[in-house]
Amino acid sequence: MIYADINFQTKEIDNIVEFLNKNRFFYSGVLFYRYKKNDYLRLQFENRHKIEEKYNVCYSEYCKFLSKFVLKDKKRVNHL
């Protein structure tokens, strides 16, 4: 994976996210207090052709929800 961490204080965050989405970066999470007590949006890019997703293990309902959300966003950016 290649990660892009974007500070939420960045004025052009929407344009940056749009650019990264077009380059197949998809939502990966939020990093609270990541650097100098600022929050960051994390996007990720799969730099491999085949990544196994079928056997991801999620025990909590929230983890299952987040996993589905991430996979849905991955499909979305692959169709841009």
Phi, psi and omega in degrees: 000147171243131184250145172237116178257121185243123179295131180294345179277352181296127183294327183260030186301321181297317179293322179295314179297318179299315178299313181294323176300319179294339177258023172069026169273135181232165184303135178232336179156184177237135180252109182276134179055040185295309184216127182052040177060029175254151178267144182231145171270132178250126172246154180226155178231131178274115181263028174229156180282323184234114176239125183288122179242344186296326187256021174298136182252122176230125183266320183273157177296324180294318178298319178297318178298312181296320179299315178295321180298314180296315180295325177294318179292325176299315178297320180300311183288336177287346179257006179282000000 
